[in-house]
């Protein structure tokens, strides 16, 4: 995840991470890769919604997905793991950000 350069970018990141369900997903895959069904069952969110969030996380650079072939159906599974990031937010940072 790149550091936000503008107030608008910071607001988008904070809004994205300000969703409780998304934070539960990140916590679920913080130390162990899992596939969507496992995440869905663990956090109590529908699999289609988990898949949507995981794609958004990948696009934002917060999660990495890896396809793996197994011996049992479904043979191809996509495992997801959280990528380390840090987002320090302070008044000083907000003062330094551009307007876009």
C-alpha positions as CSV (number, residue, x, y, z in Angstrom):
1,X,0.0,0.0,0.0
2,X,1.4,3.3,-1.0
3,X,1.3,6.2,1.4
4,X,-1.6,8.6,0.6
5,X,-0.3,11.8,-1.1
6,X,-3.5,13.9,-0.9
7,X,-6.3,14.5,1.6
8,X,-8.7,12.7,-0.9
9,X,-6.5,9.6,-1.0
10,X,-6.2,9.5,2.8
11,X,-10.0,9.8,3.1
12,X,-10.5,6.9,0.7
13,X,-8.1,4.7,2.6
14,X,-9.6,5.5,6.0
15,X,-13.1,5.0,4.6
16,X,-12.1,1.6,3.2
17,X,-10.4,0.4,6.4
18,X,-13.2,1.9,8.5
19,X,-15.5,-1.0,7.6
20,X,-15.8,-3.6,10.5
21,X,-16.3,-6.5,8.1
22,X,-13.1,-5.7,6.1
23,X,-11.1,-5.4,9.3
24,X,-12.4,-8.8,10.4
25,X,-11.2,-10.3,7.1
26,X,-7.7,-8.6,7.5
27,X,-7.5,-10.0,11.0
28,X,-8.4,-13.5,9.8
29,X,-5.6,-13.6,7.2
30,X,-3.0,-11.5,9.1
31,X,-0.8,-14.6,10.0
32,X,-2.2,-17.4,7.9
33,X,-3.3,-17.7,4.3
34,X,-6.8,-18.8,3.8
35,X,-9.2,-19.2,0.9
36,X,-12.5,-17.4,0.6
37,X,-14.8,-20.1,2.0
38,X,-12.6,-20.4,5.2
39,X,-12.6,-16.7,5.7
40,X,-16.4,-16.5,5.1
41,X,-17.1,-19.2,7.7
42,X,-14.7,-17.7,10.2
43,X,-16.0,-14.1,10.1
44,X,-19.6,-14.9,9.3
45,X,-19.9,-13.0,6.0
46,X,-21.3,-14.4,2.8
47,X,-18.7,-15.8,0.4
48,X,-19.7,-13.5,-2.5
49,X,-19.1,-10.4,-0.2
50,X,-15.8,-11.8,1.0
51,X,-14.7,-12.3,-2.6
52,X,-15.6,-8.7,-3.4
53,X,-13.7,-7.4,-0.4
54,X,-10.7,-9.6,-1.2
55,X,-10.5,-8.2,-4.7
56,X,-10.7,-4.7,-3.3
57,X,-7.9,-5.5,-0.9
58,X,-5.7,-6.9,-3.7
59,X,-6.3,-3.8,-5.8
60,X,-5.4,-1.6,-2.8
61,X,-2.2,-3.6,-2.2
62,X,-3.2,-4.8,1.2
63,X,-3.7,-8.5,0.4
64,X,-1.9,-11.0,-1.9
65,X,-3.8,-13.8,-3.6
66,X,-2.1,-17.0,-4.8
67,X,-3.7,-19.8,-6.8
68,X,-3.0,-23.4,-5.6
69,X,-4.0,-26.7,-7.0
70,X,-5.3,-29.3,-4.6
71,X,-6.1,-33.0,-4.7
72,X,-9.8,-32.6,-3.8
73,X,-12.5,-30.4,-5.4
74,X,-12.4,-27.6,-5.9
75,X,-9.0,-28.4,-7.4
76,X,-8.0,-24.8,-7.9
77,X,-8.2,-22.5,-4.8
78,X,-7.1,-18.9,-4.4
79,X,-5.4,-18.4,-1.0
80,X,-5.2,-14.9,0.5
81,X,-2.7,-13.4,2.9
82,X,-2.5,-9.9,4.3
83,X,0.5,-7.8,3.4
84,X,2.2,-5.9,6.1
85,X,1.4,-2.2,6.1
86,X,1.5,0.8,8.4
87,X,-0.7,3.8,8.2
88,X,0.3,6.4,10.8
89,X,-2.2,9.3,10.8
90,X,-1.5,12.5,12.6
91,X,-2.4,16.2,12.3
92,X,1.1,16.8,11.0
93,X,0.5,14.3,8.2
94,X,-2.8,15.9,7.2
95,X,-1.2,19.3,7.1
96,X,1.5,18.1,4.7
97,X,-0.9,16.3,2.3
98,X,-1.8,17.9,-1.1
99,X,-5.3,18.8,-2.1
100,X,-5.1,16.7,-5.3
